[in-house]
Amino acid sequence: TSNLSGITIDRASDETSRSLLRSLEGCFDMKKLVLAGHSFGGVTAFSTAVSMDIEKGDHAATTKVAALILLDPANQWIPDHLRDALEDSKKSILKGVPTLSVFSQVWYDNDLNKNYSGMLEFCCGKYGNDENSCVMAVLGSQHLGLCDIFSFLPPFVGKVFPYFSQESNSYKVVRQVNHLALNFLFLNGLSYQVPNSSTSDVPGSQTRQGGNRHNKKDNR
């Protein structure tokens, strides 16, 4: 069952909000939430999960984050009090919450604001948060190339503007990212159907190595 009490919808009237939420009752398992986001959305998803884990408010009995999918998360924008909590509680934050972090080649190569190395340490370091957590970098991709902006643009845009995807076909990158996310959910029991296509053409990855959380070898 779903407990949607206390949830509000931005810029919607109270009546509209109540009506929409009533229509969603029973559609969600609030104990298996998957939070996902790109860039600022990525750090918002990560910060929300950390906050829920630390504060354990009234929602704790009915709401639980089951997994995270973060695309180039801009983690330099994590609120200070959550950053401090992460530093103080590395052994316990989001334990048992598998986290997939997918980075563009640009953010991987530059390790912008240490976002890549920070997530690698969080997911796969000495106190790695979950054995199914995974950190990857997709070759030939730019920051904006990881999101679904191409769903709203003419097909030629991804091929003409290198800012979206510097080496690879932009649509191919998006398909690969989507496939990684769907496989990640399936392998963690959060999806009921195996994606059809193969992951063998995914050009780059950095993953947690079984039994060796300090392995930083570049497996792209």
N, C-alpha and C positions, 0 to 999 in steps of 0.2 A: 504494500500500500504506500501511498505518497502523503507526506505531511508538508503541505505548501504554506502553512500558516506563517505569517511574518514576512513572507516574500512580497516585494512590491515591484511594479513594472514602471520604469522611468517614463515620464511624460504621458502617462495614461491616467484618466480619471479613476476615482475609487471604484465606480460602478463598472467601468471597462476592465479594470484590473481584477476585480472579483470574478467577473464573468469569464475572463480568459483563464484564470487560475482554476476555476471550477471545471472548465473543459479539460484541464490537464490532470485532474485528480485521478489517481490510479494508473497513470501512464509512466511513472518514474519509480525506480527503486532508489530512494534517497540514501540508502546505505551502500550504494555502488555508484557514487558520483565519479565521473571522469571530467577533470578540469583541463582545458586545453587553450592555447593562445599563441599568437605570434608577436614577437618584439615586446611592446608595452603590454599586449594581451598575455604574453608568456609570463612576464614578471607579475602581472596581476593574478594569473592562475596559481603561480608558485607561492606568492605572498598570501593569497587566500587560504591555500592548503596549510601553510605554516601557521598562520593565525588560528585556524580552526583546531589544529593539533595542539597548539600551546594553550589557548584560552579555554578550550573544552567547556563551552557555555551550555545553555539549555538545549541546544541542538544536538549535543553529543550522542544522546540516546537514540536519535532518529535519523541523523545525518552523518555520513562518513565518506571521505574521499577514498576511492578505490584505486585510482591511477592518475598520473599526470602526463600530458603530452605537450612539450614545450618546444617551439620553433624559434631559434635565435632569441631566447629570452633576454631582455635588457635588465639583467639582475642588478646593475648598478643603481637601479631605482627602487630596490627593496627598502621599505621604511626602516629607519634606524633601529627602532625597538625590536623589529623582527630579525634584523641583521645581528644585533647583539645576542638575541636568543639562539640564533643558529650557531654563533661562535661558542656560546656557553654550553650548548646541549647537543653537540655533534653526534653523540652516541644514541640519541633518542628521537630526534625530530623526524617525523614522517617514516618511522620504521614500518616496514611492511607495506609501503605504498610504492609500487613499481613506477618508475619515472623514465619516460623516453624523452631525451633531449636531442633534437636534430639541429645542426648548425650549418649555415652556408659556408662555402669555402672561404669567403672573404673574412668572416668572423673567426673561422678556425685559424687561418693563416696569421691574422693579426692578433688573435686572442683579445679582441676589443674589450677593454675594461675587465679583463680576466674572466669574462663570462663563460668561455669554453672551459678553461682550466678549473674555474670554480665549480661548475657543474660536474666535471670529471671527478673532482675530489669529493663532492657531496655524494655522488652516485656510486663511484667505484673506488674511492680512497679507503683509508684505514677503517673508517666508520661508515662504509657504504650503506645507504639507507635500505636497499632491498636487493636480493640476489638477481632479480629480473630487471633491475634498472639498466639502462643502456644509453650511451652517449655516442652520437654519430656526426660525421661531417659529410655532406654531399658535394662531390667534386663538380666544378663548373657552375656553381650556383652563387647568386648574389642574395643580399638580405631580402629584398622584396620578392625574389624568385621562389621563396618557400611558401608564400601565402597564395590564396585562391583568387587573387585579383584578376587573373586571366579568364576566369569564368564570366567576367563582365566586359571583356575587351575583344575587339576583332582578332582573329587568329594571327594576323601578320605582326601584331604588336610584340609578341614574345620573341620573334625572330629578328625584328628590326632594332629594338632598343636593348643594347647589351647591359644596361643598368639592372635589368630584371634578372638576367641569367647570362653570365659572362662567357661561358664556353658551350654549355649544353643547350639543347632546345628547351625553352622555358616550360612548355607543356609537359615534356617528358619529366622534368624535375618535379613538377607538381604531382604528377601521377605516381612517381616513385615515393615521394613523401607521404602521399595518401596511402599507398600500399604498405609502407613501413608502419604507419599508425594503425591500420586495420589488422595487420599481422600481430602487432604488439598487443592489441586488445584481445585478439583471439587466443594468443598464447597465455594470457593472464585470465582467461575465463570470463571475459567481458564482452565477447562477441560470439554469436551463435553460428557464424558461417565463415568458412575459410575463403579469403580473397582468391580470385581465379588466377591472376597472373603470377608469374614467378618473381622472386626477389633477386634472382641471379644477375639482373642487369643494373642493380643499384650500384652506382659507381664508387661509393666511398663510405667507410664506416669506421668508428672507433667504439668498441664495445667492451663491456666488463669481461675480464678473462676469469674463467672458473678457477676458484681457489687462489687467485693472485690479484688482489685488489690494487696493488701498486704498479701493475703492468701499464706503462704509458706508451707502449710501442705504437707507432703510427700505422694503423691498419686501414687507412683510407683506400 
